[in-house]
Amino acid sequence: MKKLLLWCLLLSAVGCAIASSPKLSDKKFIEIFSDAMELHHRYVHAPDSLLVERKKLFKRHDVTQADIEKFLKDRGDHPEKWDALIALIQQRFGENAEREMKAFQKTGKTSER
């Protein structure tokens, strides 16, 4: 009985540690966002190719669509986190990227140029 209780506590602790460590950091999200923007512009008139390339992008970064959605939901639940993310994006890409991210934040998709 003690072993079973100990095992349950261990699984619970590991589960909590995994749940509290997000798979996507701001930095990794920025990298994926940047790559996705490039794909979007490259395949704007080829939606099937865009879908294939996006799947490859997620695989390359070891994330899923669900990971992205979870990241965005977290930002929706904690809008103050957008400020730090937007600051990092502006630092890396400049004002155009900041406008893109703000449009993405409001509409849930990137704006057309």
Order of alpha helices (4+ residues) and beta strands (2+ residues): alpha-alpha-alpha-alpha-alpha-alpha
